[in-house]
Amino acid sequence: MKSTNRVARRAVLVGASALAVSFGLAATAHAQTIDEAPATGVLQVWIGGAEGEKLPSFLADFEKANPELKVEITQIPSDQFDAKLLTAIAAGTVPDLVRLYSQSQASLMATGAFAPVPEGLVKAEDFFPGAYATNVKAGVAYGVPMDAYATMFQYRKDLADKAGLGAPKTWDEMKAFAKAMQGQGATWGLGMDIGYDIYNAQGLNEYVHQNGGSFISADGTAWTINSDANVAALEYWGSFFTEGLASPDGPKFLDTVPWFTSNEIAGKDIGPWFEQWLVDANGRDWVNANLATAIMPAGPAGSVSALGSGSLAVLKDGKNPTAAWKLVRYMTKPETQVGWYKYFGSLPAVKAAWDDAAISGNGLLNAQREALQTAVDVPQVPTWNQVGTYLGQQMELVARGQATARQVLDDVQAFAEGAGLGD
């Protein structure tokens, strides 16, 4: 699944996020409908990463059905995308359509440069709820999900079978599972995120929600990072290190496959790309014999996963918004979503696409489909990049026993209050 090869792990430019805040808030929705007539004119699309290489050939059928339309696709390195788009917005030289990443799109949408989704173009209920919600501001959608993924608990089935265990279902069971895996020869029971960056904060967000907490108030007006529920969640995360069940030094993200293969770790919360990584490294037979997937073990508030998604959004100042919305509608049809999955590997954001045998026939994705029903994204505020990066850095202190969870989250709360919410 190439596109979820942690596409989300792009370099996020803090300066770009700060610039976005200065542009102001999103526009008010207006009534608009998009007809079924063929699109015409020139359509400029900006997209980051490897998807930009594959999209032109994938759109051959769309262009055939719209013979008077010329689609011009510009591929931009993922770590430069946000900054280039912000520069284009400021200069008034925007494309018609862009593909945004949920982890950083709040700062871009804060510019007010995006058009509301036209009435009747898509139905919100057709999408996984968390993925659609990332695009909604004050009740108005400014983007449409193109793909989505959620973290799953992925583990060494062979070692678990030897221990007589299935997938852990609760926080307590996850601790017991990790200890049992060490009893079966795993150096560390589990692998945890140890990049100590913004993705650590994204990972902690799922534990926070499993414990009934949130980094931000329900009305989105205040940071609540140091709430009691959040402190308890960070304490739970940190206990895997202090109890010797996980290493504070590894595996790094790109080392996960060799550590998992060589019994250095026996479980990891990670996205659906992991299966293909293991196939590429060890072969399908090895994966069939040794890999199992499950939804994340439930905390007191239930099982919650970290969400990653990408959305298509149309710029208000683009020259061909009608054609742009017609492409959005095409890309989010169930059959197109299945086709893009087969062609590129991106998992559909449209729920109906998951009924296709190409996806439903892979038992390792059953947990992924279930996880997407309740997966949560990071706070959709423009300053999350700064706050999340700082939080991830400070989490290392907990992992190494150099500070308590309360001390760290009190410090991050003060930092977040200083950064504000970007409104």
N, C-alpha and C positions, 0 to 999 in steps of 0.2 A: 504494500500500500504506500506508494512513493509519496503521495501528497501529504500523508500524515506522518511522514518521516520527521516528526516534530517540526512541521512547518511553523508551528507556534513559537519555536525557539529561534526566532529572528532577533537580531540585535535591535533593541528598541531605543530610539534616540530621545533621551530625557529632554534635551533642549527643544526638540521638535514638539514634544507634548506641551511644554511651557508656552511655545509660540502659539499653539492651537488655542490655548485658553484665552489669548488676547483677542481672538476673532469674534467672540460672542456665542450666543446660543442658536440652536436650530430654528428653522422657520416654522411658521404655522402651516398646517395641512390645508390643502385646497382640493376641491372636487375635480377629478379628472378621470377619464376612462380611456382605455387603449383598445382600438378596434382590431379586427382580425385580418385586415388587409395586409398584403405583403409590405415589408419594410423597404424603404428606399433611401438613397443618398449614401453618405459616408458615415460610418460608425467607428469612433475611436475608443478603444478599450485598453486600459492599463491593468496589468496583472503581474504579480511578483513570483519569483521562483520558477521551479520546473514546470509548473502548470502553463506558463507562457509559451513553452516549447511545444506542448501537446495540443493546446486549444485550437490553433489555426486549422490543423488537419481534422480535428474532431468536428469543427463547425461546417464541414463540407456540405452536409445535408441541409443545414439551416440556410446556407448561402444559395443552394440549389433551389430551395423553396422561396427565396427572396432574391430573384435574379437581378433586380435593379439596386441591390445593396452591396456596398463594398465595405468589408470589415477590416479595419486596420488595428492590429494587436501589437502593443508595445510591451515587451518583457523587461521588467525592472528588477534588479537584485533585491531580494527580500529585505536586507538590512538597510536599503536606501529608499524603500518605497514610501514610507510615511513622510520623510523629509522632502522628497521630490514632489509629492502630492501637495503638501502644505505650501511649498514654494509656488506651485502652479495655481493654487487657490488664491494666494496673495496677489499674484500677477494677473489673474483673470484669464489664464491660458489652460483651462482644464480639459481633460478628455470627456467623453460622454458617459462612460461606464467604468467602474473600478471594482476590483475584488478586495474586500477589507478582511482583516483578521480580528476576531472578537477581542483578543487580548489587548489590542491597541486602538480599536476603532472609536472608542469614546472620545479620545482627544481630537480625532479627525471630524467626527460628527458635531463636536462643539463649535466648529467654525461656522455652522449654519449654511454650508455650501451644498448640502444634499437636498434633493427633492423628496417629498413624501411619496410613499408607494401609492400609485393610483388606485382608486376605488375599484374593487372587483378583479384586480390583476391576479391575486392569489388569495387563498384562504388560510388564515393563521393556524387553524386547527389541523391543517394538513402537515404541519411541521412539528418536529420535536419542540416542546414548549420552551425549554431553556435557550435553544438556538434562535428561535424567533424573538424571544424577549430581549435579547441583546440589542436588537435594532429599534426597540420601541422607546421613545422619549415623550413623556407627558401624554401618553395614550396614542401617539402617532408613530407609525413605522416608517423608517427612513432607509431600510435595506431589506433584502430578502435572503434567507439562508441558502447557501449553495451546497455546503457539506457540513458534516458534524462528526465529532468523535467524543468519547468519554473514556476516562481511565477505567481499567478493570484490574482485578487481582489475578495475576497470572503466576502459575506456580509449577514446580516439578512434580508432575503426576506420578512418576515412577517412585520418587522418594516418599510421597504422601501415601501411596498404596502400600509400601513396605511398612510404614508406621500405622497402617490401618485407619488413615484419616481421609476425610473429604475436605472440601474447601471450608475455611473458617467462615462463620456466619456473623460473629460478634467481635467486639474489641477484645474481650477476654479470650475468645477462641483463637484470635490471631496471635496473641502472646503465646498461648499453648502450642500453636502450630509452629511458630518460629523455634521454640525450644525443641520440639519433636524433630524438626528438620536437622537441627544440629546433632541430634542423637542418631540421625541417619547419615551423618558424614558431611553435612554442609558446614562450611567454615562459619558463615553467618546465616542465621535463619531467614532474614529478609534483606533486601536492598532498599535503601531509602534515598530520596533525592538529596544529594550532597553538593550541588553546584553552588549553594548559598547565594542565590540570585533571585530574580523575580519569579522563576518557576518553582522555587521552594515555597514562596508565598502562595502561588496558585495551588500547590499541593496541600499546604496547610489549610487552605480555604475549604477543601472537601472534609477534612477532619473537623473543622469548625462547624460546618453545617451538620455533620453526623452527630455533633454534640448539641445541636439546637442553637448554635450561635450564628453570628454574622459579623463581618468587618464593618458594616455600615448599617445605619438604622433603617427600619422598614420604609420610612418615607424618603430615604435618601438624603437627609439633611445634616447628618452628623456621623463622624467616625465612631465606631464602638469596638475598636481593636482590643482594648484591654478589659473587655467584659469578663465576668467569672467563667462563663461557658468557653470563651476563647482561650483563656489561661489554662483551663483544664485540658482543652484539646492540644495545646502546645506541650503541656506536661506529658500527655500520653505519647505524642510523637517523640519527644525527647527521651522517654523511658526505654525505647528500643536501643538507643545508644548506651545509656548509663547502665542498662542491665546486660550489655554484651550481646544483644541479639542482632545488631546492625553495626556496620562500621561507619564512623564519621568521615572516612577518607575515600570511600569507594562503594560501588562503582560510579565513575563519572558516566554521564549519559551514554556516550558512545562505547563505553566498556561493558555495558549491561549484558550483551550477548556472550562474550567470553566468560564473564563471571557466572552467568546462569548455566552455561554449558559445562563448566568445570567444577560445579558444586560449590563455588565460593558463596553463592546465594541460592536460595531455593524458592523465593517468591518476590514479587515486585508489583507495585501498582503502576501501571504503564498503559499506554494506548494501544490501539489495534494494529499498528504497524509492526509490533514486536514479533508477531507470528511470521511475517514475511522475512524479517531480519534473520530469524532462526532458521527458516527454510533455506535462505541464501547461504548461511554459514554451515548448516549441518545436514540439510536435505529434508525432504518431506517425511520420510520414514522416521527419522529421529524426532521430528515434531509430533507426529502422530503418537509416538510411544511415550513422550516425555512432557508434553505441554498440556496444561488444562487452564481454563479460564472461568472466572466467577465474578459476580458483582462484588463491589467492595464490602468488606465486613461492616456490619451495622454498629453505629454508636447508639447512645441513648435515644437519639432522634431518628434513627433509621440508617439505611444505606444510601449514601450520596457519593457521586463521582465528580471529578473535575471535568468541566466541559471545555472543548475547543471547537471553534466553528469558523467558517468563512462565509461572508455575505456579499452579495452584489448590490451596489448602490449607484444611483444616477446623480450626476452633478447638475445643479440648477442652471449653471451657466454653460453647460455643454450645448453643442450646436444641433444635436439630433436626439433629443430625449425620447421621442416616440419609438425610434428604432432600438434605442437602448432598452426600453421597457419590454419591447417585443422579444429581445434576446433573453432578458431576465425570465420572462414567462416560459420561453422555450427551455431554458436550462433547468427550470424547476418542475417540469413535467416528470411524472414518475418514470416514464420510459427513457427520458433523457438522463435522468439521474442514474438509472441502471446502466445505461450506455457509458456514461462518464466513469462509473465505478469499474466497468470491465476494461475501459480504455486506459484509465490513469490510476485507479485504485482508491479514489476519494469515496468515503462512505456517504451515502445520501442523507440529506437533512429532511427529505420528504418521507414520511412514515410508510406510505404505500409501496415505495420502491423496495422496501425490505422484504416484501412478500415474494419477490422474484427468486427463483431457484438459485441464481448465481450468488445470492447472499444468504437466503434462508437455508441453503444446502450446506453451509459451512457451520458446523456445530460450535466452533470456537467463537463465532460471532453472536451466539444467542445471548451471552452475558452483556455484550456490547449494546444490543438492542434494548435490553431491559435497563441498563444503566442510563441510556440516553433519555429515558422517560423522566428521570428525576435529577439529571446532572445539573450542576450549577456553575456559572461562570464567575469570573472575578468581578468586583464592583465596576459598573460601567460609568465611571467618572473620569474626567480628563487627567486627574493627578494620580491615577492608580500606578502609572509607570514609575513615578518617583517613590511613592509610598511602598509599592510592592517590592521594588528593588531594595529599598532600605530594610524592609522586614526580612526579606530573604537573607540579606547579609547578617543581620543580627541573630537569626536562627542558629547560626553556627555556634554562638556562645552557649546555647542550650544543649546542642549536640555534644559539645566538648565539656560540659559541666562547669562552664566558666561564669554562668549567670542563671538565675531562675527564670522560668517562664513569665512570672509576674514582672520581674525587673525588665525583661526584654520588651514585653508588650506595653508596659507603662511608658518606656522610652519611645517606642514606635508610635504610640498614641499621641505623644507630644509632637513628634515629627509630623504626623499626619495632620494634626490641628494647625500646625504652622504652614503646611502645604495647602490646606483647604481642600475644597471639593472641585474647584475649577469653574464654579458658576458665578 
